[in-house]
Amino acid sequence: MIEVFKTNVQEESQCKIIIEKLLEHYPNSAINFDLEDCDKILRIHAAGISNSIIIELLNAHGFHCEVLL
């Protein structure tokens, strides 16, 4: 399963922190950001993704996150 999210993450250092936290919930998954995209895309390829957990985790770190339709 692949989910794509729109975020307001700006820096590579922020990406690394978020990815580390997400890997705690989704080990053995592929997670990356595309900061070049205007929507600052977060992609997660994992089994059994919970959009609400991902959104809550980013919100808890002060970032906006929403499912990109």
C-alpha positions in Angstrom: 0.0 0.0 0.0 1.3 3.5 -0.9 -0.1 6.7 0.6 0.8 10.2 -0.4 0.5 13.2 1.9 0.8 17.0 1.4 2.9 18.6 4.1 4.6 21.8 5.0 7.9 20.3 6.0 10.7 22.5 4.6 14.1 21.2 5.7 16.0 17.9 5.2 16.7 17.8 8.9 13.0 17.9 9.6 12.4 15.1 7.1 15.0 12.9 8.9 13.3 13.4 12.3 9.8 12.6 10.9 11.0 9.5 9.0 12.7 8.1 12.1 9.4 8.6 14.0 7.4 7.0 11.2 9.7 4.0 11.0 8.9 3.3 14.7 5.3 2.8 13.7 6.0 1.3 10.2 9.3 -0.7 10.3 10.3 -2.3 7.1 8.6 0.4 5.1 9.8 2.9 2.4 9.3 6.5 3.5 10.5 9.6 1.7 9.8 13.3 1.2 9.9 15.3 -2.1 10.6 18.8 -0.9 11.0 19.9 -4.5 7.3 19.4 -5.1 5.1 22.4 -4.3 3.1 20.2 -1.9 6.2 18.9 0.0 5.1 15.4 -0.6 5.5 12.6 1.9 5.2 9.1 0.5 4.9 6.0 2.6 5.0 2.4 1.2 4.0 0.0 3.9 1.5 -2.6 4.8 -1.6 -1.4 6.8 -1.0 2.3 6.8 -3.2 4.4 9.2 -3.6 7.9 7.7 -4.7 9.2 11.1 -1.6 8.0 12.9 0.6 9.7 10.2 -1.3 13.0 10.3 -1.3 13.0 14.2 2.4 12.3 14.3 3.3 15.2 11.9 0.8 17.5 13.8 2.5 16.6 17.1 5.8 17.8 15.6 4.2 21.1 14.5 3.6 20.2 10.8 0.6 20.3 8.7 -0.2 17.0 6.9 -3.2 15.9 4.8 -3.9 13.0 2.4 -3.2 14.1 -1.1 -6.1 13.0 -3.3 
